Amino acid sequence: MKIPRKGQLTPAEAEHFLREARTTAQLKHPNIVPVYEAGDFDGRPFFSMQLIEGQTLAERVQLGPLPQREAASMVAAIARAI
């Protein structure tokens, strides 16, 4: 679940946050994390999504350069998703 900190978003940003979450919820692709629900709770926008265990791309990059084939494979998977 993602919930911005209280006071972190302006009303326009909160509206954009929810619109983007609801749009993402309509996407169905194996390389896009499913968004299950988006809404407002107690005046704060939120969305819930599937928990994906494992390493983030940012964590992987911190370990050093990716081998070329691994990097190409990742870029191809991302390109197919978007």
Z-matrix of the N, CA and C atoms (Angstrom, degrees):
N
C 1 1.440
C 2 1.520 1 107.65
N 3 1.296 2 115.76 1 141.80
C 4 1.457 3 121.34 2 177.13
C 5 1.524 4 108.26 3 -120.26
N 6 1.321 5 115.49 4 125.20
C 7 1.461 6 122.29 5 178.33
C 8 1.524 7 106.91 6 -135.12
N 9 1.322 8 118.06 7 117.25
C 10 1.468 9 119.18 8 176.40
C 11 1.534 10 110.06 9 -64.04
N 12 1.309 11 116.23 10 150.76
C 13 1.468 12 120.24 11 177.07
C 14 1.519 13 110.17 12 -61.19
N 15 1.313 14 114.90 13 147.12
C 16 1.458 15 120.10 14 179.98
C 17 1.530 16 109.64 15 -57.86
N 18 1.317 17 116.23 16 131.64
C 19 1.450 18 121.44 17 -179.87
C 20 1.518 19 113.88 18 80.33
N 21 1.313 20 117.57 19 0.18
C 22 1.460 21 121.06 20 -178.08
C 23 1.526 22 111.76 21 -75.72
N 24 1.332 23 117.84 22 -29.86
C 25 1.455 24 121.59 23 -175.89
C 26 1.526 25 111.39 24 -114.04
N 27 1.323 26 115.05 25 143.66
C 28 1.459 27 119.71 26 170.54
C 29 1.531 28 106.87 27 -75.48
N 30 1.329 29 119.04 28 165.41
C 31 1.464 30 119.56 29 176.79
C 32 1.533 31 112.58 30 -56.16
N 33 1.317 32 117.72 31 -39.13
C 34 1.471 33 120.67 32 179.23
C 35 1.529 34 110.29 33 -66.60
N 36 1.325 35 117.25 34 -39.51
C 37 1.469 36 120.25 35 178.77
C 38 1.526 37 110.93 36 -68.06
N 39 1.332 38 117.07 37 -37.58
C 40 1.470 39 120.68 38 177.79
C 41 1.528 40 110.13 39 -63.90
N 42 1.329 41 116.72 40 -40.78
C 43 1.468 42 120.83 41 177.69
C 44 1.534 43 110.30 42 -63.04
N 45 1.319 44 116.17 43 -43.29
C 46 1.468 45 120.96 44 178.79
C 47 1.538 46 110.22 45 -64.03
N 48 1.327 47 117.66 46 -42.40
C 49 1.467 48 123.30 47 178.10
C 50 1.522 49 110.31 48 -55.43
N 51 1.335 50 116.77 49 -48.71
C 52 1.462 51 121.12 50 -178.73
C 53 1.523 52 111.96 51 -69.02
N 54 1.324 53 117.40 52 -40.50
C 55 1.466 54 120.76 53 179.12
C 56 1.529 55 110.08 54 -61.89
N 57 1.329 56 116.67 55 -43.48
C 58 1.459 57 120.73 56 179.55
C 59 1.536 58 110.73 57 -65.61
N 60 1.323 59 117.96 58 -41.29
C 61 1.465 60 121.32 59 178.57
C 62 1.520 61 111.03 60 -64.13
N 63 1.319 62 117.20 61 -42.46
C 64 1.474 63 120.38 62 179.63
C 65 1.525 64 111.43 63 -67.55
N 66 1.313 65 117.06 64 -36.28
C 67 1.467 66 120.80 65 176.57
C 68 1.526 67 109.94 66 -66.39
N 69 1.320 68 116.89 67 -44.40
C 70 1.464 69 121.08 68 178.57
C 71 1.521 70 110.89 69 -61.97
N 72 1.327 71 117.63 70 -35.03
C 73 1.467 72 121.62 71 -179.63
C 74 1.530 73 111.64 72 -61.74
N 75 1.313 74 117.59 73 -22.63
C 76 1.464 75 121.46 74 -179.39
C 77 1.532 76 112.17 75 -81.84
N 78 1.334 77 117.39 76 -13.78
C 79 1.460 78 121.32 77 -177.70
C 80 1.521 79 110.55 78 -81.10
N 81 1.305 80 115.97 79 137.10
C 82 1.466 81 122.27 80 178.10
C 83 1.523 82 108.11 81 -128.55
N 84 1.315 83 116.96 82 105.22
C 85 1.453 84 122.10 83 -179.79
C 86 1.521 85 108.18 84 -155.97
N 87 1.335 86 118.93 85 141.71
C 88 1.464 87 120.57 86 -177.95
C 89 1.527 88 114.47 87 -61.52
N 90 1.328 89 117.82 88 -20.97
C 91 1.464 90 120.37 89 -178.62
C 92 1.529 91 113.13 90 -104.02
N 93 1.327 92 116.66 91 14.57
C 94 1.462 93 121.35 92 175.11
C 95 1.522 94 107.48 93 -121.01
N 96 1.328 95 116.11 94 125.79
C 97 1.463 96 120.86 95 -179.33
C 98 1.526 97 108.53 96 -66.34
N 99 1.342 98 117.24 97 126.04
C 100 1.468 99 119.76 98 -179.02
C 101 1.530 100 112.82 99 -66.90
N 102 1.324 101 115.11 100 135.70
C 103 1.465 102 122.25 101 172.09
C 104 1.520 103 105.95 102 -98.72
N 105 1.339 104 116.43 103 124.14
C 106 1.457 105 120.93 104 -175.94
C 107 1.524 106 113.19 105 -90.13
N 108 1.314 107 116.52 106 -36.35
C 109 1.458 108 119.44 107 -173.72
C 110 1.523 109 109.07 108 -155.41
N 111 1.315 110 116.23 109 147.02
C 112 1.464 111 122.24 110 174.41
C 113 1.520 112 107.33 111 -139.90
N 114 1.303 113 116.21 112 140.49
C 115 1.456 114 118.82 113 -179.59
C 116 1.512 115 111.97 114 -176.86
N 117 1.300 116 114.40 115 -159.79
C 118 1.454 117 122.80 116 -177.12
C 119 1.528 118 107.29 117 -128.04
N 120 1.318 119 117.53 118 129.70
C 121 1.455 120 121.17 119 177.05
C 122 1.519 121 108.16 120 -128.18
N 123 1.315 122 115.64 121 118.87
C 124 1.456 123 121.28 122 177.63
C 125 1.534 124 111.26 123 55.45
N 126 1.343 125 115.58 124 39.12
C 127 1.457 126 120.49 125 177.48
C 128 1.513 127 114.85 126 81.24
N 129 1.330 128 116.88 127 7.08
C 130 1.465 129 120.19 128 -179.93
C 131 1.523 130 110.10 129 -121.23
N 132 1.338 131 117.39 130 128.69
C 133 1.466 132 119.84 131 178.88
C 134 1.528 133 109.94 132 -71.21
N 135 1.333 134 115.75 133 152.01
C 136 1.458 135 120.60 134 177.73
C 137 1.515 136 109.07 135 -152.84
N 138 1.326 137 115.71 136 163.30
C 139 1.456 138 120.69 137 163.28
C 140 1.517 139 108.43 138 -146.80
N 141 1.325 140 114.59 139 150.08
C 142 1.462 141 120.16 140 177.76
C 143 1.518 142 107.99 141 -115.08
N 144 1.327 143 114.22 142 145.75
C 145 1.454 144 120.23 143 -176.75
C 146 1.520 145 109.68 144 -143.05
N 147 1.314 146 116.06 145 166.37
C 148 1.455 147 121.74 146 178.84
C 149 1.520 148 109.60 147 -63.46
N 150 1.335 149 116.35 148 138.63
C 151 1.455 150 121.38 149 175.09
C 152 1.523 151 108.40 150 -78.85
N 153 1.314 152 115.99 151 125.71
C 154 1.457 153 121.99 152 177.49
C 155 1.524 154 107.45 153 -114.24
N 156 1.321 155 116.15 154 115.70
C 157 1.464 156 121.41 155 178.88
C 158 1.523 157 109.10 156 -78.92
N 159 1.308 158 116.79 157 147.86
C 160 1.452 159 119.83 158 174.05
C 161 1.508 160 113.11 159 129.15
N 162 1.289 161 114.45 160 -170.79
C 163 1.448 162 123.85 161 -175.15
C 164 1.526 163 110.70 162 -87.46
N 165 1.326 164 116.66 163 138.56
C 166 1.458 165 120.01 164 175.20
C 167 1.527 166 109.23 165 -81.93
N 168 1.312 167 115.08 166 163.08
C 169 1.463 168 119.50 167 176.96
C 170 1.531 169 109.75 168 -61.38
N 171 1.332 170 117.22 169 -40.26
C 172 1.467 171 120.60 170 179.35
C 173 1.533 172 110.75 171 -60.91
N 174 1.341 173 117.03 172 -40.82
C 175 1.465 174 120.33 173 178.18
C 176 1.529 175 110.61 174 -65.23
N 177 1.333 176 116.62 175 -41.14
C 178 1.462 177 120.11 176 -179.12
C 179 1.517 178 111.50 177 -65.20
N 180 1.302 179 117.38 178 -41.29
C 181 1.458 180 121.86 179 -178.72
C 182 1.534 181 110.41 180 -65.36
N 183 1.327 182 116.77 181 -32.28
C 184 1.472 183 120.57 182 178.70
C 185 1.537 184 111.75 183 -62.05
N 186 1.314 185 117.47 184 -23.99
C 187 1.465 186 121.57 185 -178.81
C 188 1.525 187 112.60 186 -76.57
N 189 1.318 188 116.63 187 -10.95
C 190 1.461 189 120.06 188 179.93
C 191 1.520 190 110.99 189 124.55
N 192 1.322 191 115.91 190 178.69
C 193 1.464 192 120.34 191 -177.39
C 194 1.531 193 112.01 192 -59.66
N 195 1.321 194 114.55 193 143.49
C 196 1.463 195 120.86 194 176.47
C 197 1.526 196 109.16 195 -81.84
N 198 1.334 197 117.11 196 144.51
C 199 1.467 198 118.07 197 170.27
C 200 1.532 199 109.39 198 -58.66
N 201 1.294 200 117.63 199 147.04
C 202 1.466 201 121.87 200 -173.88
C 203 1.525 202 112.80 201 -54.81
N 204 1.315 203 118.19 202 -44.68
C 205 1.474 204 120.39 203 -178.86
C 206 1.525 205 111.47 204 -65.62
N 207 1.337 206 116.98 205 -39.04
C 208 1.471 207 120.25 206 178.40
C 209 1.530 208 110.03 207 -65.21
N 210 1.322 209 116.53 208 -43.60
C 211 1.466 210 120.87 209 178.65
C 212 1.528 211 110.38 210 -62.47
N 213 1.333 212 116.82 211 -44.79
C 214 1.468 213 120.69 212 179.83
C 215 1.526 214 111.11 213 -62.49
N 216 1.323 215 116.34 214 -39.78
C 217 1.463 216 120.71 215 178.72
C 218 1.526 217 110.94 216 -63.47
N 219 1.328 218 116.30 217 -42.39
C 220 1.476 219 120.57 218 178.62
C 221 1.527 220 111.21 219 -64.05
N 222 1.313 221 116.08 220 -45.57
C 223 1.472 222 120.81 221 -179.33
C 224 1.532 223 109.88 222 -62.36
N 225 1.316 224 117.22 223 -40.36
C 226 1.468 225 120.34 224 179.20
C 227 1.522 226 110.74 225 -64.19
N 228 1.334 227 117.67 226 -43.14
C 229 1.473 228 121.10 227 179.39
C 230 1.526 229 110.78 228 -63.51
N 231 1.325 230 116.27 229 -41.93
C 232 1.465 231 120.17 230 178.57
C 233 1.523 232 110.74 231 -64.99
N 234 1.339 233 116.91 232 -43.00
C 235 1.461 234 121.14 233 179.49
C 236 1.512 235 111.54 234 -61.37
N 237 1.338 236 117.86 235 -40.83
C 238 1.469 237 120.66 236 178.73
C 239 1.528 238 110.80 237 -64.73
N 240 1.316 239 116.37 238 -35.61
C 241 1.467 240 120.18 239 -178.64
C 242 1.528 241 111.51 240 -69.67
N 243 1.325 242 116.00 241 -37.43
C 244 1.470 243 117.92 242 -177.21
C 245 1.499 244 111.57 243 -99.60
